[in-house]
Amino acid sequence: MCYIIGIITLFLIIIIIKRFMFQEEIESISYEIKSYNKIEYPYFNNKVINKEIKNFLNNFKGEYSIQYSVYQINDLVNVFICLKKNKNYYYKSINYNIRKRELINNNEIINYDLLNDLILNKIRNKYSNTIYESILNDKFNSAYIKICEDNIFIYFGCVNTKYEVYVVLNDTIETNSELINKKMVAFTFDDGPSIYTKDFVNTLKEYGFKATFFELGNRIKYNQGVVEYLLNNGMEVASHSYSHKNLNILGDKEIDSEVNSTSIIFNEITKESIKLFRPPYGNLEKNILDRINYPIIMWDIDSYDWLYKDEEIVYKNIINNIKDGSIVLMHDVYITSLEALKKVLPELKAMGYTVTTVSELASSKGYTLENKTKYYSFR
């Protein structure tokens, strides 16, 4: 009997140790110095990164030297290798997302669309026209990123390898946020205002975030102070109809009343205008669309907080499906939704996301919102 208990105990200890080791790999990336073909290189506690390095080094035989750098910011680990052989330079950059445990390409880190002119101007001012034309035609396909604490270097492998060709984007990573593609999502809350709405606002503010509240006219009418609190704290207030009726089964006059009454009440309270509309239940047939003179905001991530009054399920529904440009559907009328939000927001912040309003997300992604048009996400 004691022998069996001992075996079970040992088995449990092994499971705990493995789990601990797995968590450590997710939480941090570390490396030691090893030698390969008499060349010292970084060896990581990560098979994916090691494979990338090994495959790169296997391309070269004989004598060569390397220089490398490793930098981690949030979930991103950047490994840069510069290899010199016979007076020629070759580069390798490895970008690894710790949380997703996958490699990511340069376009997911550097916003080349935004920085195209800046980078090309630096190249034109620093190098010959031949090099400039080569990089212009390459469209950054042979660009390699090196991230340091105070600078981002972009090396170019599409030109003569006899000397290093690179540009420096001078600024710290943290402060120069326009250099990095921003991961942004819009959180939306339906059916309020409620007794919990202010708590939702305060939770968002704790992390420096904002959101859009699609509220009902018949609740706005009797919760004017909450509406003012939303606006005073940087939130966006939009319409979710007057009384949450299914517009698909209503006549034209009743549809107009459901849509317009909320706007009138909101204007009377705030002297401002409603700019966005979300149909109750997401139901809006094409023949009704022409009667809605607002951009119509749907969603691509349903938290199902209206179905599962369980904070853990709601939390997983969001975190497991979140993407840059997503619109998340929640409700500010359930205490379980509030508790789920308290778990979700620090997680998203750690993942590098900004949570904002629908209008700000659309603007940052280059969208111009148009009336009578449905939007499910902004990518």
Residue, then its C-alpha position, 0 to 999 in steps of 0.5 A: m500500500c505504501y509503495i502505491i502511495g509513493i508511486i502516486t505521490l511521485f507521479l503528482i510531483i512530476i506533473i507539478i514540476k512539468r507544469f511549473m516548467f511550462q509556465e516558466e517558458i511562457e513567462s520569460i525567455s532566457y538563453e545561454i552562450k553555446s558554441y557552434n563551428k567554433i562560433e559563440y551564439p545564443y541558445f534559448n530555452n525555446k525550440v522554435i527560436n533555436k531552430e531558426i538560429k540553427n537553420f540560419l547558421n547552417n547556410f554558412k561553412g568555413e570561417y565567419s563571425i557573428q554579432y547578436s542582440v536579444y531584446q524583449i518588450n511585453d510578449l515580443v522577443n526580438v533576436f537579431i544576428c549579423l553574420k560576417k563572412n569574407k567581408n560580406y554581411y548577412y542578417k537574420s531577425i527572429n520575432y517571437n510572440i511568447r504568449k501565442r508561442e509562434l513566430i511573427n513577421n516584421n509587418e506585425i511589428i513595424n508599421y511600414d505603411l506609416l513609416n514608408d516615407l520616413i525610412l525611404n528618406k533616411i535611405r535616400n539621404k544616407y546611401s546612393n541612388t542605386i541602393y535607394e532604388s534596390i530597397l524601394n523595389d524590394k518593398f522591405n521584403s528583405a528588411y531585418i529588424k533589430i530592437c534595442e532599448d533606445n532605437i529600432f534598427i532596420y537592416f537591408g539584405c537586398v543590396n550589396t553585402k560588402y557593407e552594412v546598409y541600415v537606418v535607425l529610427n531614433d526613439t525609445i520603444e515605449t514612447n514612440s508608439e507610432l513606430i509599432n503597429k498598435k493592437m487595438v480593440a473596441f469594447t462595447f456594452d449594451d442595454g444600460p445604463s444600469i446600477y453597474t455602469k459606473d463600476f464598468v467605467n471605473t474599471l476601464k479607467e483603472y487601466g487607461f481604457k475607454a469603451t462605447f456604451f450602446e444604451l437604451g432610450n428608456r433607461i437613458k431617460y431615467n439615468q441622466g446622471v449616469v449618461e453624464y458620468l459616461l461622457n465626463n470620463g471619456m466614454e462614447v455613448a451610442s444608441h441601442s434603440y429605445s426599448h430593445k424591440n426586434l426591429n425586423i418585426l416592427g412597422d416603419k413608424e415603430i422602427d423610426s420611433e425606436v431609432n429616433s427617440t433615443s437620439i432625441i432624449f440623448n440630445e436633450i440631456t447632453k446637447e450632443s448627438i448620437k453618432l452610432f447605432r446597434p440594433p437589438y439582438g443584432n437583427l436588422e434585415k436589408n430592407i430596414l437598413d435604409r431607414i437607419n441613418y447611422p453607422i451600424i455597429m455589430w461585433d465579431i467577438d460575442s462574450y456571451d455574457w448574456l447567456y452565461k452568467d459566469e465570469e470565467i466563461v466570459y473571460k475565456n470567450i474574449i481572451n481566446n478570440i481577441k484580435d487586433g481590430s475586434i469589436v467585443l460585445m458585452h453588457d453593462v447590466y450583469i455583475t458577472s460581466l463586470e467581474a469578467l471585465k476585471k480579469v480581461l483588462p489586465e490580461l489585454k494590457a499585458m498582451g499589448y492591447t489598447v481598449t478604446t471606443v468604436s469611433e477611435l478604433a475605426s479612425s485609427k484603422g483608417y475607416t470612415l464610418e458611413n450611415k446605413t453600413k454594418y461594421y463587424s470589426f476594423r482590420 
